[in-house]
Amino acid sequence: MKPNINKVQYFNTRMKGVFFDHERLKIICEDVLLTNKISNESVDLIVTSPPYNLDIKYNSHNDKITYKKYLEFSYKWLSRCFEWLKDDGRLCLNIPLDKNKEGQQSVGADLTIIAKKIGYKYHSTIIWNEGNISRRTAWGSWLSASAPYVIAPVELIVVLYKKYWKKNEKKISDIKKQEFIDWTNGLWTFPGQNKKGAGGHPAPFPIELPKRCIKLFSFVDDVVLDPFMGSGSTLIAATSNNRKSIGIDIDTEYCAIAKKRIIAESEILERELNEIVIKT
């Protein structure tokens, strides 16, 4: 059955602003630092993987700036997210432990410190073992104690919250017993996402990551936000698990990729939108 036009609206992919609007999810094609499309204290959970500043060739973002400017940018977007979170809202921040490209930097520690300065409270850190050792960009001094580089092939999911960790609202949790047992173990092992499976986005992350965060740290019908939506993995996980969701991305091409993936991979939307002609 064709969905009610009041529930689903499509916008030209060349337009900035609200790119896709559905009663359960919204895609916003704007700069995360400038958008005014999200109300303060309206978001229950943020799950995101921001740019790592590793010179990834994004369409509309310079991923090769000085580390100082990168930290300044991080402060700005984390501050915006802090405003959007409810007082018991949470942030799951997927970032590198460290990096050695163009200098050794303690990325995970530095962004955690910045978040705490803004006002976030620290809860825990999940180690994601992606099983990928190919990201190494330098060995340092080969077979010598002179200046070797030590790089752990893992990423972090830093779990932060705004004011209160305990949620007192009586809502529905849909996490299963074995999921809860497995996922409260802070070492997660699952593979990453290849670019082809994410529509060619240069830095995708697997749906498994936001799915675990969403089911573990939010209730059914909560609002989930990804301020760096990319190929839409967080929104797919949210929609497939009965959450409302918002995605922000500055690039129209990535918004189009995310929209197609969400409709194709989310069973709920696929059923509702199967008669809509996608114009991209």
C-alpha positions in Angstrom: 0.0 0.0 0.0 1.3 3.4 -0.9 2.2 5.4 2.2 0.5 8.6 3.2 2.3 11.6 1.8 2.0 13.3 5.2 4.3 10.5 6.6 6.9 10.4 3.9 8.2 13.3 1.9 11.1 13.4 -0.6 13.3 16.3 -1.3 15.5 17.0 -4.3 19.0 15.6 -3.6 20.6 18.9 -4.5 18.8 20.7 -1.7 20.4 21.5 1.6 18.3 21.2 4.7 15.9 18.3 5.3 16.8 15.7 2.7 14.5 13.0 3.8 11.6 13.2 6.2 9.7 10.3 7.7 7.8 10.0 10.9 10.4 7.6 12.2 13.6 9.1 10.8 15.0 12.3 9.3 18.1 13.0 7.1 19.5 16.5 7.4 21.9 17.6 4.7 23.7 20.4 6.5 26.9 21.2 8.4 26.7 19.8 11.9 28.1 23.0 13.3 25.4 25.2 11.6 22.2 23.2 11.4 19.1 24.4 13.4 17.0 21.4 12.6 17.4 19.7 16.0 15.8 20.9 19.2 17.9 21.1 22.3 17.4 18.3 24.9 15.5 16.1 22.4 17.9 13.2 21.8 18.2 10.1 23.9 21.3 8.5 22.3 24.1 9.6 19.9 26.1 6.9 18.1 28.7 8.3 15.8 32.1 7.8 14.2 33.5 11.3 13.4 36.2 12.0 10.8 39.6 10.7 12.1 41.7 13.3 10.3 43.6 10.6 8.4 43.3 12.3 5.0 40.4 10.2 3.9 39.0 11.5 0.6 35.6 12.7 1.6 33.6 14.7 -0.9 32.8 17.7 1.3 35.2 17.5 4.3 38.9 18.3 4.6 40.2 15.3 6.5 43.8 16.6 6.6 44.1 19.5 9.0 46.5 20.2 11.8 45.9 18.2 14.9 45.2 21.4 16.8 42.5 22.4 14.4 41.1 18.8 14.5 40.7 19.1 18.3 39.1 22.5 17.9 36.6 21.0 15.4 36.0 18.1 17.8 35.2 20.6 20.7 32.7 22.4 18.5 30.7 19.4 17.3 30.8 17.7 20.7 29.4 20.9 22.2 26.5 20.9 19.8 25.7 17.3 20.6 25.8 18.1 24.3 23.0 20.7 23.7 20.9 18.2 21.8 21.1 15.5 24.4 18.5 15.1 27.1 19.8 15.2 30.7 19.9 11.4 30.8 21.1 11.2 27.2 24.2 9.2 26.2 26.9 9.3 23.6 28.7 6.4 22.1 31.8 7.8 20.4 33.7 5.5 18.0 37.2 6.8 17.6 40.8 5.5 17.2 42.8 4.6 20.2 45.7 6.5 18.6 47.3 7.2 15.3 50.7 7.5 13.8 50.1 9.1 10.5 52.0 12.4 10.4 52.9 12.1 14.1 51.9 10.0 17.1 48.7 11.3 18.7 46.6 10.0 21.5 43.2 10.5 19.8 41.0 8.5 22.2 42.4 10.2 25.3 42.4 13.7 23.8 38.8 13.5 22.6 37.7 12.0 26.0 39.3 14.9 27.8 37.6 17.4 25.5 34.3 15.8 26.1 34.7 16.0 29.8 35.7 19.7 29.6 32.4 20.4 27.7 30.4 18.7 30.5 30.0 15.1 29.5 30.5 12.5 32.2 32.5 9.4 31.6 30.9 5.9 31.9 33.2 3.4 30.2 35.1 2.4 27.1 34.4 -0.5 24.8 37.3 -1.9 22.8 36.3 -2.9 19.3 38.6 -5.5 17.9 38.0 -5.2 14.1 40.7 -7.7 13.3 42.3 -5.3 10.8 46.0 -4.8 11.0 46.3 -3.3 7.5 45.7 0.2 8.8 49.3 0.5 9.9 51.0 3.3 8.0 54.5 3.1 9.4 56.7 0.7 11.4 59.2 3.2 12.7 62.7 1.8 12.9 62.5 -1.7 11.3 63.9 -4.5 13.6 65.6 -1.9 15.8 64.9 -0.4 19.2 65.9 3.0 17.8 62.4 4.3 17.3 59.8 1.5 16.6 56.1 2.4 16.4 53.6 0.4 18.4 50.0 0.5 17.1 47.1 -1.5 18.5 44.7 -2.7 15.7 41.6 -1.7 17.7 39.2 1.2 18.0 37.4 2.6 20.9 33.7 3.2 21.6 33.8 5.8 24.5 30.5 5.8 26.4 29.6 9.2 27.9 26.5 10.8 29.2 25.1 14.3 29.9 24.0 14.5 33.6 22.4 11.3 34.8 23.4 7.8 33.9 20.3 6.1 35.3 17.2 6.4 33.3 14.1 6.4 35.4 11.5 6.4 32.7 9.4 3.2 32.4 10.1 2.2 28.8 10.6 -1.0 26.9 14.0 -2.6 26.6 14.3 -5.1 23.7 17.8 -6.5 24.4 17.9 -10.3 24.8 19.5 -12.1 27.7 22.5 -13.4 25.7 23.0 -10.1 24.0 23.1 -8.4 27.3 25.6 -10.9 28.7 27.9 -10.7 25.7 27.7 -6.9 25.0 28.3 -5.8 28.6 31.7 -7.4 28.1 33.7 -4.4 27.0 35.7 -6.3 24.3 33.7 -6.5 21.1 35.0 -8.5 18.1 33.3 -8.3 14.7 34.5 -7.2 11.3 34.4 -3.8 9.7 32.3 -2.7 6.8 33.7 -2.7 3.2 33.1 0.3 1.0 31.2 -1.6 -1.7 28.6 -2.8 0.8 28.1 0.8 2.0 27.5 2.3 -1.4 31.1 3.4 -1.9 31.3 5.7 1.1 35.1 6.1 1.9 34.8 5.5 5.7 31.8 3.2 6.5 31.3 1.5 9.8 29.3 -1.8 10.2 25.7 -1.8 11.3 26.6 -4.2 14.1 28.4 -1.4 16.0 25.4 1.0 16.3 23.0 -2.0 16.7 24.8 -3.1 19.9 25.0 0.5 21.2 21.3 1.2 20.5 20.0 -2.0 22.1 22.2 -1.8 25.1 21.9 1.9 25.8 18.4 3.0 24.6 14.8 2.0 24.9 12.3 1.2 22.1 11.0 4.5 20.5 14.0 6.6 21.8 15.5 9.1 19.5 19.0 8.2 18.1 21.2 10.7 16.4 24.3 10.3 14.2 25.8 13.8 13.5 28.2 12.2 10.9 25.7 9.9 9.2 27.9 8.9 6.2 26.4 5.8 4.6 23.6 5.6 7.2 24.6 2.6 9.3 23.3 4.1 12.6 19.9 5.0 11.0 19.6 1.5 9.6 20.3 0.0 13.0 17.9 2.4 14.7 15.0 1.9 12.3 15.4 -1.9 12.2 15.3 -1.9 16.1 12.2 0.3 16.5 13.9 3.6 17.4 13.4 7.0 15.9 16.5 8.4 14.3 18.1 11.5 12.9 21.2 11.6 10.6 23.3 14.7 9.6 25.7 14.8 6.8 27.1 17.8 4.9 27.4 16.0 1.6 24.3 15.4 -0.7 25.9 12.3 -2.3 26.3 10.6 1.0 22.8 11.5 2.0 21.6 9.8 -1.2 23.6 6.7 -0.4 22.2 6.6 3.1 18.6 7.0 1.9 19.0 4.1 -0.5 20.6 1.9 2.1 18.1 2.7 4.8 15.1 1.8 2.5 16.9 -1.3 1.1 18.2 -2.7 4.4 15.6 -1.6 7.0 12.6 -4.0 6.9 10.2 -1.5 8.4 10.8 1.1 5.8 11.1 -1.4 3.0 7.6 -2.6 3.6 6.2 0.9 3.9 8.0 2.4 0.9 8.1 -0.4 -1.6 5.9 1.6 -4.0 7.8 4.8 -3.8 10.0 5.7 -6.7 13.3 7.0 -5.4 14.5 10.0 -7.3 18.2 10.7 -6.9 
